[in-house]
Amino acid sequence: MENKSKEKLTIGKLIETVNEEINGILRANLYEIGLNDEELKRLRVRKRELRSALKNCGVGDIYSKEYTKSAIKNILMDKLHISEDDISDIICFNRISKLSVKDKFDIILFQYKKKYKYDGFIKMADEFGLLEPIHTDNGLKYDISKEDIEDIFNSVYIHKTYEEKLDILIQRIYERYRGLGVIDELRDMKIDGISGGVSGRDGDYHSVWAFIRGKTVHLSFLDFESEDELERICMNIYRYNHPGQLSMTRGYIVNEMKDHSRVVVVRPPFAESFAFFVRKFDTIEHKDLRELITDDNNEIVISTLKWIVKGCQVCGITGAQGSGKTTLLMALIAYIPQTYTLRIQELAFELHLREVYTDRNILTFQETDFISGQEGLDLQKKTDGVVNILGEVASAPVASWLVQMAMVASLFTMFTHHAKTTKSLIKYLRNCLLTDGSFRNEKIAEEQVVDVIRFDIHMEKDINGHRYIERISEIVSENGSYKIVDIVTYDNGRYVKKACFSKKVMENMVSRMTKEEGKEFIEEYSL
């Protein structure tokens, strides 16, 4: 930097300067600068692009993030003439022993991102076994510690050029200026999700957790540094498409980010602290069932699932969060006949099926502050839908509508739910019918559920994050009651066929198939 600015630099001072310069650009009166028409046009476009980038850069819009970072770079180089020594005043590249654990993590993540792009963090985790369980007196846990980062840094650090040092500094400035703080680059990586503000006795800002391959991993080496910084991130991360204001009276917001990640933010007094939860879906890809179901005898499960869908049976995919329900649902849609129109109802857009099945007739609805899930589902009746899919049955009105819709409004329905057992799924739906006022008699309500819901496909994941289908169960109605028959179960790493479909259901399935499919199905399962 120039001599008049030789005072020691800090991130705070650089952020102030960047903010002043950018505000100066945005406030500039173009007609007082004395530009010709072409220069005036370029500057007007630049102002518009910069304003848009600043608005969208912290909500999952990678292009806006990179545009904002390029503006910061121009300021550092053209206005401040920042030197390599200046950079070292902030990040001690010239004295490696003085680097903080955050510095070291930023540097090694920069290296891995440069080589592997957004797979960088996963590549690093795999290379150094960061996702292996740690045995403690209280059982297993997943944690990436300060010592882990120190060891990785010592193993992989490569001397940085001036340009690389500058890029690392720019990211540090950006994440505090307009980005998402210490999680900014991590959020963009191909991981399943990230959250903050969910642990810690002496301050929730010491809390960063990642969700990777079904494992919840504590990033204990990371720290938001202050309650104010955690609050800043929470108040910015949900802003995409103006969902309203998080406030003391509106203590939570569910929204999506520009890249379709789902974001949930909460705050006091509704929650004990500010916290956020980002669930990413760029790791959820449309995959063939053979890629998802890999244990021994997987053909048994794949065949059973295929015929359930081709036979147009109402089925629920149940299991805990992160067990793979959404991924399986996306794969099963491939077996729905192409001629059938699909209508989807979700709390927030997650499946994005039109991006996967681009040539199909699909329309998705989501709840808003002004339109309830019930209203959205009612509207679906008027949109020529043949197959209805519910991203999650999580309320009494939606559960009631599911049962009603499966009776009369659609050819068949698929849905997800968090039930642990088939019996608990039936009880939940029964109780929802009673709560919603659709039925007053418990036995009649249960009979209605049993008459409608035919299969429960239950997902599980083990302590190592391995996902599998624990069982596929048929709900068999009989004389006002029901029984649960496990068609396929998971036993010690392999799938076992336990029973055939009931005769009544098989006949119904054949009636929904093409002649060729029906013949193949009968040969495989024989009535």
C-alpha positions as CSV (number, residue, x, y, z in Angstrom):
1,M,0.0,0.0,0.0
2,E,1.0,3.7,-0.3
3,N,3.0,5.2,2.5
4,K,0.2,7.3,3.9
5,S,-1.7,4.1,4.6
6,K,1.1,2.1,6.2
7,E,-0.8,1.5,9.4
8,K,-1.2,-2.2,10.2
9,L,-4.1,-3.6,8.2
10,T,-6.9,-5.6,9.7
11,I,-9.9,-7.4,8.2
12,G,-12.2,-4.8,9.9
13,K,-10.3,-1.9,8.3
14,L,-10.4,-3.5,4.8
15,I,-14.1,-4.2,5.1
16,E,-14.7,-0.5,6.0
17,T,-12.7,0.6,2.9
18,V,-14.4,-1.9,0.6
19,N,-17.8,-0.8,1.9
20,E,-17.0,2.9,1.4
21,E,-15.7,2.3,-2.2
22,I,-18.7,0.2,-3.2
23,N,-21.2,2.6,-1.7
24,G,-19.3,5.4,-3.7
25,I,-19.8,3.5,-6.9
26,L,-23.5,2.9,-6.2
27,R,-24.2,6.5,-5.2
28,A,-22.2,8.1,-8.0
29,N,-24.2,10.6,-10.1
30,L,-23.4,9.4,-13.6
31,Y,-24.3,12.7,-15.2
32,E,-21.8,14.7,-13.1
33,I,-18.8,12.5,-14.0
34,G,-18.4,13.8,-17.5
35,L,-18.4,10.5,-19.3
36,N,-19.2,9.9,-23.0
37,D,-22.3,7.9,-24.0
38,E,-20.4,4.6,-24.2
39,E,-18.7,5.0,-20.8
40,L,-21.9,6.1,-19.3
41,K,-23.7,3.0,-20.6
42,R,-20.9,0.7,-19.2
43,L,-21.0,2.3,-15.8
44,R,-24.8,2.2,-15.6
45,V,-24.6,-1.6,-16.4
46,R,-21.8,-2.0,-13.8
47,K,-23.9,-0.3,-11.1
48,R,-26.9,-2.5,-11.9
49,E,-24.9,-5.7,-11.9
50,L,-23.1,-4.7,-8.7
51,R,-26.3,-3.9,-6.9
52,S,-27.9,-7.2,-8.0
53,A,-24.8,-9.1,-6.9
54,L,-24.7,-7.5,-3.5
55,K,-28.4,-8.4,-3.0
56,N,-28.0,-12.1,-4.0
57,C,-24.4,-13.1,-3.1
58,G,-25.2,-14.5,0.4
59,V,-28.2,-16.6,-0.5
60,G,-26.7,-19.4,-2.6
61,D,-26.1,-17.5,-5.8
62,I,-22.5,-18.5,-6.8
63,Y,-22.4,-16.0,-9.8
64,S,-23.3,-13.1,-7.5
65,K,-20.7,-14.2,-5.0
66,E,-17.9,-14.3,-7.5
67,Y,-19.0,-10.9,-9.0
68,T,-18.9,-9.4,-5.5
69,K,-15.4,-10.9,-4.9
70,S,-14.2,-9.5,-8.2
71,A,-15.3,-6.0,-7.1
72,I,-13.4,-6.5,-3.8
73,K,-10.3,-7.6,-5.8
74,N,-10.5,-4.5,-8.0
75,I,-10.6,-2.2,-4.9
76,L,-7.7,-4.0,-3.2
77,M,-5.5,-3.8,-6.3
78,D,-6.5,-0.6,-8.0
79,K,-7.4,1.6,-5.1
80,L,-5.3,0.2,-2.2
81,H,-2.4,-1.3,-4.3
82,I,-2.2,-4.0,-1.7
83,S,1.2,-5.8,-1.5
84,E,2.2,-9.3,-0.5
85,D,3.5,-7.8,2.8
86,D,0.2,-6.1,3.4
87,I,-1.6,-9.5,3.0
88,S,0.8,-11.0,5.5
89,D,-0.2,-8.4,8.1
90,I,-3.6,-10.2,8.2
91,I,-2.8,-13.8,7.2
92,C,0.7,-14.8,8.3
93,F,1.9,-16.5,5.1
94,N,5.5,-15.4,5.9
95,R,5.3,-17.0,9.4
96,I,3.5,-20.3,9.1
97,S,3.7,-20.9,12.8
98,K,1.6,-17.9,13.5
99,L,-1.3,-19.0,11.3
100,S,-4.6,-19.6,13.2
101,V,-6.5,-22.9,12.7
102,K,-9.0,-20.8,10.6
103,D,-6.2,-19.5,8.5
104,K,-4.9,-23.0,7.9
105,F,-8.4,-24.4,7.1
106,D,-9.0,-21.6,4.6
107,I,-5.7,-22.3,2.9
108,I,-6.1,-26.0,2.6
109,L,-9.7,-25.7,1.5
110,F,-8.5,-23.2,-1.1
111,Q,-6.0,-25.8,-2.3
112,Y,-8.6,-28.6,-2.6
113,K,-11.2,-26.4,-4.2
114,K,-8.6,-25.3,-6.8
115,K,-8.0,-28.9,-7.7
116,Y,-11.4,-30.5,-7.2
117,K,-13.8,-27.5,-7.3
118,Y,-16.9,-28.1,-5.1
119,D,-15.9,-31.7,-4.4
120,G,-12.8,-30.3,-2.6
121,F,-14.0,-30.7,1.0
122,I,-15.2,-34.3,0.5
123,K,-11.9,-35.2,-1.2
124,M,-10.0,-33.8,1.7
125,A,-12.3,-35.6,4.2
126,D,-11.8,-38.9,2.4
127,E,-8.1,-38.5,2.0
128,F,-7.6,-38.0,5.7
129,G,-10.3,-40.2,7.1
130,L,-12.2,-37.3,8.6
131,L,-15.6,-39.1,8.4
132,E,-14.5,-42.1,10.4
133,P,-16.3,-42.5,13.7
134,I,-14.5,-41.7,16.9
135,H,-15.0,-44.0,19.8
136,T,-15.7,-42.4,23.2
137,D,-17.0,-43.5,26.6
138,N,-20.5,-42.5,25.5
139,G,-20.4,-44.2,22.1
140,L,-19.4,-43.1,18.6
141,K,-19.2,-39.5,17.4
142,Y,-18.0,-37.6,14.3
143,D,-15.8,-34.7,14.8
144,I,-13.2,-32.7,12.8
145,S,-10.9,-31.1,15.4
146,K,-8.3,-28.4,15.5
147,E,-5.6,-31.2,15.6
148,D,-7.0,-32.7,12.4
149,I,-6.7,-29.4,10.6
150,E,-3.2,-28.9,11.9
151,D,-2.1,-32.4,10.7
152,I,-3.7,-31.9,7.2
153,F,-2.1,-28.5,6.8
154,N,1.4,-29.9,7.7
155,S,0.9,-32.6,5.2
156,V,-0.4,-30.7,2.1
157,Y,0.5,-27.1,2.4
158,I,2.1,-25.7,-0.7
159,H,3.8,-22.3,-0.9
160,K,1.3,-19.7,-2.2
161,T,1.9,-17.1,-5.0
162,Y,0.9,-13.5,-4.5
163,E,-2.3,-14.1,-6.6
164,E,-3.3,-17.1,-4.4
165,K,-2.7,-15.2,-1.2
166,L,-4.8,-12.3,-2.5
167,D,-7.6,-14.7,-3.4
168,I,-7.6,-16.2,0.1
169,L,-7.7,-12.7,1.6
170,I,-10.5,-11.7,-0.7
171,Q,-12.6,-14.7,0.5
172,R,-11.9,-13.7,4.1
173,I,-13.1,-10.2,3.5
174,Y,-16.1,-11.3,1.5
175,E,-17.4,-13.8,4.0
176,R,-17.4,-11.1,6.7
177,Y,-18.7,-8.3,4.5
178,R,-21.5,-9.9,2.5
179,G,-21.0,-13.7,2.9
180,L,-21.9,-16.3,5.5
181,G,-18.9,-16.0,7.8
182,V,-16.9,-19.1,8.6
183,I,-19.4,-21.4,6.8
184,D,-19.4,-19.5,3.5
185,E,-17.1,-21.7,1.4
186,L,-18.3,-24.9,3.2
187,R,-21.9,-24.2,2.3
188,D,-21.0,-24.2,-1.4
189,M,-19.2,-27.5,-1.2
190,K,-21.0,-30.8,-2.2
191,I,-22.1,-31.8,1.3
192,D,-25.6,-32.7,2.5
193,G,-26.1,-29.7,4.8
194,I,-24.6,-27.4,7.4
195,S,-26.0,-25.9,10.6
196,G,-24.9,-23.5,13.3
197,G,-26.0,-22.3,16.8
198,V,-27.1,-25.8,17.9
199,S,-24.6,-26.6,20.6
200,G,-22.3,-25.1,23.2
201,R,-22.5,-24.3,26.9
202,D,-20.5,-21.0,26.9
203,G,-21.9,-19.5,23.8
204,D,-23.8,-20.9,20.8
205,Y,-21.5,-19.2,18.4
206,H,-19.0,-22.0,19.0
207,S,-21.2,-24.4,17.1
208,V,-20.8,-25.5,13.5
209,W,-22.1,-28.9,12.3
210,A,-22.1,-30.5,8.8
211,F,-24.3,-33.2,7.5
212,I,-22.2,-35.5,5.2
213,R,-23.2,-38.8,3.7
214,G,-25.8,-39.3,6.4
215,K,-23.4,-38.4,9.2
216,T,-23.7,-35.5,11.5
217,V,-20.2,-34.1,11.9
218,H,-19.1,-31.6,14.5
219,L,-16.6,-29.1,13.0
220,S,-15.2,-28.3,16.4
221,F,-12.3,-26.4,14.9
222,L,-14.6,-23.7,13.6
223,D,-16.1,-20.8,15.5
224,F,-18.4,-17.9,14.6
225,E,-16.4,-15.8,17.1
226,S,-19.3,-13.9,18.5
227,E,-23.1,-14.0,19.0
228,D,-23.4,-11.0,16.8
229,E,-21.7,-12.8,13.9
230,L,-24.0,-15.8,14.3
231,E,-27.0,-13.5,14.4
232,R,-25.8,-11.7,11.2
233,I,-25.6,-15.0,9.3
234,C,-29.0,-16.1,10.5
235,M,-30.6,-12.8,9.5
236,N,-29.0,-13.0,6.0
237,I,-29.0,-16.6,4.9
238,Y,-32.8,-16.9,4.4
239,R,-33.3,-13.7,2.3
240,Y,-33.7,-15.2,-1.2
241,N,-37.0,-14.1,-2.9
242,H,-38.1,-12.0,0.1
243,P,-39.8,-14.5,2.4
244,G,-40.5,-11.9,5.0
245,Q,-38.7,-10.8,8.2
246,L,-37.5,-13.1,11.0
247,S,-38.6,-11.4,14.1
248,M,-39.5,-11.9,17.8
249,T,-43.1,-12.5,16.7
250,R,-42.2,-14.6,13.7
251,G,-39.6,-16.8,15.3
252,Y,-38.8,-19.1,12.4
253,I,-38.7,-19.1,8.6
254,V,-38.4,-21.9,6.1
255,N,-37.2,-20.9,2.7
256,E,-35.0,-22.0,-0.2
257,M,-31.8,-20.5,-1.4
258,K,-30.9,-19.7,-5.0
259,D,-29.3,-23.1,-5.6
260,H,-32.5,-24.8,-4.2
261,S,-31.0,-25.6,-0.8
262,R,-33.6,-25.6,1.9
263,V,-32.8,-23.1,4.8
264,V,-34.5,-22.9,8.2
265,V,-33.7,-20.1,10.6
266,V,-34.9,-19.7,14.2
267,R,-34.4,-17.1,16.9
268,P,-35.3,-16.3,20.4
269,P,-37.8,-16.3,22.1
270,F,-39.1,-19.2,19.9
271,A,-35.7,-20.9,20.1
272,E,-33.1,-20.7,22.9
273,S,-30.6,-19.1,20.5
274,F,-30.2,-17.9,16.9
275,A,-29.6,-21.0,14.7
276,F,-29.8,-22.0,11.0
277,F,-30.1,-25.3,9.2
278,V,-29.2,-25.6,5.5
279,R,-30.1,-28.8,3.7
280,K,-28.4,-29.1,0.3
281,F,-29.9,-31.0,-2.6
282,D,-27.0,-30.7,-5.1
283,T,-25.8,-34.0,-3.6
284,I,-29.2,-35.6,-4.2
285,E,-29.0,-36.7,-7.8
286,H,-31.4,-38.9,-9.8
287,K,-29.8,-42.3,-9.6
288,D,-30.8,-45.7,-10.8
289,L,-32.0,-48.0,-8.0
290,R,-28.9,-50.2,-8.5
291,E,-26.7,-47.3,-7.4
292,L,-28.8,-46.7,-4.3
293,I,-29.5,-50.2,-3.2
294,T,-26.2,-52.0,-3.2
295,D,-26.4,-54.7,-0.5
296,D,-26.5,-58.4,-1.3
297,N,-29.6,-59.7,-3.1
298,N,-30.5,-56.1,-4.1
299,E,-32.4,-57.4,-7.1
300,I,-35.2,-58.6,-4.7
301,V,-35.7,-55.0,-3.5
302,I,-35.4,-53.4,-6.8
303,S,-37.9,-55.7,-8.4
304,T,-40.4,-55.3,-5.5
305,L,-40.2,-51.5,-5.7
306,K,-40.6,-51.4,-9.4
307,W,-43.8,-53.5,-9.4
308,I,-45.3,-51.4,-6.5
309,V,-44.9,-48.3,-8.6
310,K,-45.9,-49.8,-11.9
311,G,-48.9,-51.3,-10.2
312,C,-49.9,-47.8,-9.0
313,Q,-50.1,-48.6,-5.3
314,V,-50.3,-45.9,-2.6
315,C,-47.1,-46.1,-0.7
316,G,-45.3,-44.2,2.0
317,I,-41.5,-43.9,2.3
318,T,-40.8,-43.7,6.0
319,G,-37.6,-43.2,8.0
320,A,-35.6,-40.7,10.0
321,Q,-34.2,-37.5,8.5
322,G,-31.1,-38.3,6.4
323,S,-32.1,-41.9,5.8
324,G,-32.5,-41.4,2.1
325,K,-36.2,-40.9,1.6
326,T,-36.0,-38.1,-0.9
327,T,-33.3,-39.8,-2.9
328,L,-35.3,-43.0,-3.1
329,L,-38.5,-41.1,-4.1
330,M,-36.7,-39.4,-6.9
331,A,-35.5,-42.8,-8.2
332,L,-38.9,-44.5,-8.0
333,I,-40.5,-41.8,-10.2
334,A,-38.7,-43.3,-13.1
335,Y,-41.1,-46.2,-13.0
336,I,-44.2,-44.1,-13.2
337,P,-45.6,-44.4,-16.8
338,Q,-44.6,-41.4,-18.9
339,T,-48.2,-40.7,-19.8
340,Y,-49.2,-39.9,-16.2
341,T,-49.1,-36.3,-15.0
342,L,-47.4,-35.6,-11.7
343,R,-48.5,-33.0,-9.1
344,I,-46.2,-32.5,-6.1
345,Q,-46.9,-30.7,-2.8
346,E,-44.0,-29.7,-0.5
347,L,-43.4,-27.5,2.5
348,A,-40.5,-25.9,0.6
349,F,-39.2,-26.8,-2.9
350,E,-36.8,-29.7,-2.5
351,L,-37.4,-32.4,-5.1
352,H,-37.2,-30.1,-8.2
353,L,-38.4,-33.1,-10.3
354,R,-38.7,-31.0,-13.5
355,E,-35.0,-30.5,-13.5
356,V,-34.5,-34.3,-13.4
357,Y,-37.4,-35.5,-15.6
358,T,-37.4,-32.6,-18.1
359,D,-39.8,-34.2,-20.6
360,R,-42.5,-35.0,-18.1
361,N,-45.7,-33.2,-17.2
362,I,-44.8,-32.1,-13.6
363,L,-45.9,-29.2,-11.4
364,T,-44.9,-28.6,-7.8
365,F,-46.6,-26.4,-5.2
366,Q,-45.3,-25.2,-1.9
367,E,-46.8,-23.7,1.2
368,T,-46.6,-20.0,1.7
369,D,-47.6,-17.5,4.4
370,F,-50.8,-17.0,2.5
371,I,-51.5,-20.4,1.0
372,S,-51.6,-23.5,3.3
373,G,-50.7,-27.0,2.3
374,Q,-54.4,-27.9,2.4
375,E,-55.3,-25.2,-0.1
376,G,-52.5,-26.2,-2.4
377,L,-53.7,-29.8,-2.3
378,D,-57.3,-28.8,-2.9
379,L,-56.1,-26.8,-6.0
380,Q,-54.3,-29.9,-7.3
381,K,-57.7,-31.5,-8.0
382,K,-58.2,-28.9,-10.7
383,T,-54.8,-29.3,-12.4
384,D,-55.3,-32.6,-14.3
385,G,-53.0,-34.5,-12.0
386,V,-52.9,-38.3,-12.3
387,V,-50.2,-39.1,-9.6
388,N,-49.9,-37.0,-6.5
389,I,-46.7,-36.8,-4.5
390,L,-46.4,-35.3,-1.1
391,G,-42.8,-34.3,-0.2
392,E,-43.7,-34.8,3.5
393,V,-46.8,-35.6,5.5
394,A,-46.2,-33.5,8.6
395,S,-49.6,-32.0,9.7
396,A,-53.1,-33.3,10.4
397,P,-54.8,-31.4,7.4
398,V,-52.2,-32.7,4.9
399,A,-52.5,-36.3,6.3
400,S,-56.3,-36.1,6.1
401,W,-56.1,-34.8,2.6
402,L,-53.7,-37.6,1.7
403,V,-56.2,-40.2,2.7
404,Q,-59.1,-38.5,1.0
405,M,-57.0,-37.9,-2.2
406,A,-55.9,-41.5,-2.3
407,M,-59.5,-42.6,-2.2
408,V,-60.9,-40.5,-5.0
409,A,-58.7,-37.8,-6.4
410,S,-55.7,-39.5,-8.0
411,L,-54.7,-42.8,-9.6
412,F,-52.2,-43.3,-6.8
413,T,-50.2,-41.3,-4.3
414,M,-46.6,-41.5,-2.9
415,F,-45.5,-39.6,0.2
416,T,-42.8,-39.5,2.8
417,H,-43.1,-39.5,6.6
418,H,-40.9,-39.9,9.7
419,A,-42.8,-42.9,11.2
420,K,-40.5,-45.6,12.8
421,T,-42.9,-48.5,12.2
422,T,-45.8,-49.3,9.9
423,K,-48.1,-49.5,12.9
424,S,-47.1,-46.0,14.1
425,L,-47.7,-44.7,10.5
426,I,-51.2,-46.1,10.6
427,K,-51.9,-44.6,14.1
428,Y,-50.5,-41.2,13.0
429,L,-52.7,-41.0,10.0
430,R,-55.7,-42.3,12.0
431,N,-55.2,-39.7,14.7
432,C,-54.9,-36.9,12.0
433,L,-58.2,-37.9,10.6
434,L,-59.7,-37.6,14.0
435,T,-57.9,-34.3,14.8
436,D,-58.9,-32.8,11.5
437,G,-62.6,-33.7,12.1
438,S,-62.9,-35.9,9.0
439,F,-63.9,-38.8,11.3
440,R,-65.1,-39.0,14.9
441,N,-65.0,-42.8,15.4
442,E,-61.4,-44.1,16.0
443,K,-62.1,-47.5,14.5
444,I,-63.7,-46.2,11.3
445,A,-60.9,-43.7,10.9
446,E,-58.3,-46.5,11.2
447,E,-60.3,-48.7,8.7
448,Q,-60.2,-45.8,6.2
449,V,-56.4,-45.5,6.5
450,V,-55.9,-49.2,6.1
451,D,-58.2,-49.3,3.1
452,V,-56.1,-46.6,1.4
453,I,-52.4,-46.9,2.3
454,R,-51.0,-50.1,0.8
455,F,-47.2,-50.2,1.3
456,D,-44.7,-48.8,3.8
457,I,-41.1,-48.6,2.5
458,H,-39.0,-48.0,5.5
459,M,-35.5,-46.5,5.3
460,E,-32.7,-46.7,7.8
461,K,-29.1,-45.6,8.1
462,D,-26.5,-47.2,10.4
463,I,-23.9,-45.5,12.6
464,N,-21.5,-45.3,9.7
465,G,-24.1,-43.5,7.5
466,H,-24.9,-46.5,5.3
467,R,-28.4,-46.2,4.0
468,Y,-30.6,-49.2,3.3
469,I,-34.2,-50.3,3.1
470,E,-35.0,-52.0,6.4
471,R,-38.3,-53.5,5.1
472,I,-41.1,-53.2,2.5
473,S,-44.4,-54.0,4.3
474,E,-47.8,-54.5,2.8
475,I,-50.8,-53.4,4.9
476,V,-53.4,-56.1,4.5
477,S,-57.0,-55.1,5.3
478,E,-59.1,-58.0,6.8
479,N,-62.6,-57.9,8.4
480,G,-62.4,-54.4,9.9
481,S,-58.9,-54.9,11.1
482,Y,-55.5,-55.3,9.4
483,K,-52.2,-57.1,9.5
484,I,-48.7,-56.1,8.4
485,V,-46.9,-58.4,6.1
486,D,-43.2,-57.9,5.5
487,I,-42.5,-58.6,1.8
488,V,-38.8,-57.9,1.9
489,T,-36.5,-57.4,5.0
490,Y,-32.9,-56.5,5.5
491,D,-31.0,-59.1,7.5
492,N,-27.2,-58.8,8.3
493,G,-26.3,-56.9,5.2
494,R,-28.5,-58.8,2.7
495,Y,-32.1,-58.6,1.5
496,V,-34.4,-61.5,2.1
497,K,-37.8,-62.1,0.5
498,K,-40.2,-63.0,3.3
499,A,-43.6,-63.1,1.5
500,C,-45.5,-62.5,-1.7
501,F,-48.0,-59.7,-2.3
502,S,-51.5,-60.6,-1.2
503,K,-53.7,-62.0,-3.9
504,K,-56.1,-59.0,-3.9
505,V,-53.3,-56.5,-4.3
506,M,-51.6,-58.5,-7.0
507,E,-54.8,-58.5,-9.0
508,N,-55.1,-54.8,-8.6
509,M,-51.5,-54.2,-9.6
510,V,-51.9,-56.3,-12.8
511,S,-55.0,-54.3,-13.7
512,R,-52.9,-51.1,-13.7
513,M,-50.1,-52.4,-15.9
514,T,-49.7,-52.8,-19.6
515,K,-50.4,-56.3,-20.9
516,E,-46.6,-57.0,-21.3
517,E,-45.8,-55.7,-17.8
518,G,-48.7,-57.8,-16.3
519,K,-47.4,-60.9,-17.9
520,E,-43.9,-60.3,-16.6
521,F,-45.2,-59.5,-13.2
522,I,-47.3,-62.7,-13.0
523,E,-44.4,-64.8,-14.2
524,E,-42.2,-63.4,-11.5
525,Y,-44.7,-63.5,-8.6
526,S,-47.3,-66.0,-10.0
527,L,-50.8,-65.5,-8.7
